[in-house]
Amino acid sequence: MRKSELASGWIEKELRTNFARASRAGRRAARTEPRAAFAAYRTQERALRIELTNGATITLPVKLISSLKGARPKDLRAVEVLGRGGGLHWQSLDLDLSVPGLLSSLFSGPEWLAELGRIGGRNSSAAKAAAARKNGRKGGRPLIRSRKDSVES
């Protein structure tokens, strides 16, 4: 047997092994990671609506997606689902976003936490009202002193 035949046999075996490994990883990811079945930009809401393969639908304000913040509505409407739903693509923006990466980054970033705080701050409850009354009896919110003021005292 010649060297070239040995090399080509080894290469074929290696390729088959790697292909099988990648196929297993792809099937595992399809079962466990969020995948998009459909995506569309909703102009009136200024939001991206993603329908996932598990039946869930998520509507995300574009202002929370940093790579889409400055994009025009015309460009945002041209969103496409890539392959088996693992990514979203905007041809005119030359942008691809991973669906699992997008969802995990949104729900852990500062913009998301600020939005939760803003929404939570608007809600009122009996406990919040009682705490506000108690603070009012004490003279309102405590003043926040700067470090300079506290050093001089």
N, C-alpha and C positions, 0 to 999 in steps of 0.2 A: 504494500500500500504506500502511495506517495504522500509527501507532507501536505500537499494541497488537498487531497481527499480527506486526510485526518482533520485538517483545519476546518474544512467545510462541514464535516460531520459534527464536529464540536460546536461550530457556530449554529447549525440547525437545532441541535439539542438545547443549547443555551437560549435561543430565541423561543422555542416551544415552552421551556420552563418559565421564562420571564413573561410570556404571553398568558400562560395559565395563571401565574401569580397575579398579574394585573387584572385579569378577568375576575378572579375571586374577590380582589379588593374592590373592584367596581360594583359587583353584585352586593357585597357587604355595605358599601356606601349607599347604594340605592335603597337598601332596606332601613338604614339607620339615620341618614342625613335628610334634611328637608330638600325637596326637589320641586321645581316649578312646573306646573302643567300649562299655565297661561299667565301672561303678564301684560298689563296695559297702564298707560298714564292717564289719569283722570284730571283733566284740565281745571274744572271748577273747584275741585278739592286740592289741587296742586299736590297730588299724591300718586304714588306708584302702587297699583293693586296687583298682588301676586297670589294666584290660586295654586296651592301646593297639591302634590299627588296624593297626600293623605286626606284630602278633603277640606283642610283649613284654608281660609282666605285671610291674607294680611294686607292692610292698607297702610302704607308708610308715607308720611309727609316727606317730600323731596328735600326740605330744609335739613332733615336729619341725615341725609346721605351726602357726605362731604364732596364726593367726586361728581355729584349731579347739581350742586348748589347754583352754579352760574349758567346752567344749560337753558336753552330756549325751549318753550313748550313744543314747538315743531320737532325739535330733535328728540325730546323725551318721548313723544308719541310713537317714535320708530323703534321701540324696544322689541327685541326678539328673544325667544327662549332658545338656549343652546342645547344641542344634543338631547340627552335624556332628562333635561331640566336642572342640571347642575350649575348652569350659569345664565346670565342675562347679557345681551349684546346690544350696543348702540353703534351702528355703522358710522353715522355722521360725527359722532363724538370720539370715534376710535377707542371705545371703552368696553371692557368686559368685566362683569362682577360675578363672583361666586355666590350662589344663593345661600349655602350654609355659612359662608364667611360674612355675607351681608347681614344676615339675621343675627348671628352671634355678636358681630361688632356693634350693631345698633343697640342691642339690649344691654350692653355693658359700657357704652360710651358716655361722656359727660353731657352730650346733647339730650340723650334719652333720659338720663337722671334729672336734668333740669326740667324737661317736659313733664316728668312724673311729679316733681315738686310743684310746678306751676298748676297742674291739674289738681293735685292734692290740696294746695293752698286755697283753691276756690271752694272746695267742699266745706260745708259746715256740719257740725254735729253738736250734740248736747255737751260732750266733753270739751270741745273747743270753746263753746260759748261760756261754760263754767270757768275755764282757765282764763279767758279774756276778762270776765267779771272780777276774778280774783286778782289779776294783774292790775286792773283798774283801781281796785281798792288800795293797792300798794303804791299807787301813783303812776301807773302805766309801765311801759317797757323800761328796763334799766338803761341808763346811758352807757354807751361804749366809750371808754376812755382810751386815748392813744397812749402808746408807751411813753411818750414825752411827758404827758400830763402826770402819769403815775410816778415817774422818776422825780419830778419836781415837788410832789407832795410830801 
